Amino acid sequence: VVSTQSTESSGINAEYGDLAEGQTTVDLLRTLLCEGGEMQHTPCIIVLDYTCVNKRSGANTDKVLVFKWIPDTCSKIRQKMVYSSAWEGFKTMLNSTANIQTANMFEAQDYGDVEDKLKEC
């Protein structure tokens, strides 16, 4: 599980090191998941604390987004099966214990799927 926060603070120390000045965790995700990124071909479950603007009030709103990253380019069928089989139980556990809405949980095969979900917030 990759866990990130979408703040613009440069003091976030993630598994992948400190963010550069002005870099957000969404930028970090793009770097990791897009062409040439470390996780481009690796399935994983990503938890993202994302700040977006509420469409009705215009105020900043924090949402926790959880997504299963299983890229089409992943060649290891066993890895795909492991993450797919664990996904439903993981979603149920997060919904019941952490009160994360299932509407904020999705599956992504490419970074375009992630961008589409971020635009919906």
C-alpha positions in Angstrom: 0.0 0.0 0.0 1.3 3.4 -1.0 0.0 6.1 1.3 0.3 9.8 0.3 -1.0 13.2 1.3 -1.7 15.9 -1.3 -0.2 18.9 0.5 2.3 21.2 -1.0 4.6 21.0 1.9 8.1 20.1 1.1 8.5 18.4 4.5 6.6 15.2 3.6 9.0 12.3 3.9 7.5 9.3 2.0 9.0 6.0 1.1 10.3 7.7 -2.0 12.0 10.7 -0.2 11.2 14.3 0.4 9.1 16.1 -2.1 10.8 18.9 -4.0 9.8 22.5 -3.2 6.3 23.1 -4.7 5.8 19.4 -5.6 2.6 17.8 -4.5 2.0 14.1 -3.9 -0.2 14.1 -7.0 3.0 15.1 -8.9 4.8 12.2 -7.1 2.1 9.7 -8.1 2.3 10.9 -11.7 6.1 10.3 -11.6 5.8 6.9 -10.1 2.9 5.6 -12.2 3.6 7.1 -15.6 6.0 6.0 -18.3 9.4 5.2 -16.8 8.1 5.4 -13.2 9.1 2.8 -10.6 5.6 1.5 -10.2 4.4 1.7 -13.8 4.2 -2.1 -14.2 3.6 -2.9 -10.5 0.2 -3.5 -9.0 -0.5 -1.9 -5.7 -3.2 -0.2 -3.6 -2.8 3.5 -3.1 -4.3 5.7 -0.4 -4.4 9.4 -1.2 -5.5 12.2 1.1 -6.6 14.7 -1.5 -7.6 18.3 -1.1 -10.1 19.5 -3.6 -12.5 22.5 -4.0 -16.1 21.8 -3.0 -18.2 22.6 -6.1 -21.1 24.0 -4.1 -19.4 26.1 -1.5 -16.0 26.8 -3.1 -14.2 25.7 0.2 -11.3 23.3 0.3 -12.4 19.8 1.2 -10.2 16.8 2.1 -11.1 13.5 0.7 -9.4 10.1 1.2 -9.2 8.3 -2.2 -8.3 4.7 -2.4 -7.5 3.0 -5.6 -6.3 -0.3 -6.9 -3.5 0.3 -9.4 -3.4 -2.7 -11.8 -1.8 -1.5 -15.0 -2.5 -3.3 -18.3 1.3 -3.5 -18.7 1.7 -5.7 -15.7 2.9 -9.0 -17.1 2.7 -11.0 -13.9 -0.8 -12.7 -13.8 -0.3 -13.9 -10.2 0.3 -10.3 -9.0 -2.9 -9.2 -10.7 -4.9 -12.0 -9.1 -3.5 -11.3 -5.6 -4.5 -7.6 -5.7 -7.9 -8.3 -7.4 -8.8 -10.9 -4.8 -7.8 -8.7 -1.8 -9.6 -5.6 -3.2 -13.2 -6.3 -2.1 -12.2 -7.3 1.5 -9.9 -4.2 1.7 -12.7 -1.9 0.5 -15.1 -3.4 3.1 -12.6 -3.1 5.9 -11.9 0.6 5.0 -15.6 1.4 4.7 -16.5 -0.1 8.1 -13.4 0.8 10.2 -12.2 4.1 8.7 -15.6 5.3 7.3 -14.1 5.9 3.8 -17.0 6.0 1.3 -17.0 3.4 -1.4 -17.6 6.2 -3.9 -14.0 7.3 -3.2 -12.6 3.9 -4.0 -11.9 2.9 -7.6 -9.7 0.9 -9.9 -7.1 2.3 -12.3 -5.3 0.6 -15.3 -3.6 3.8 -16.4 -2.9 7.3 -15.1 -5.8 8.7 -17.1 -8.1 6.8 -14.8 -6.5 8.5 -11.8 -6.8 12.0 -13.4 -10.4 11.4 -14.3 -11.2 10.6 -10.6 -9.3 13.6 -9.3 -11.3 15.8 -11.6 -14.6 14.4 -10.3 -13.8 15.5 -6.7 
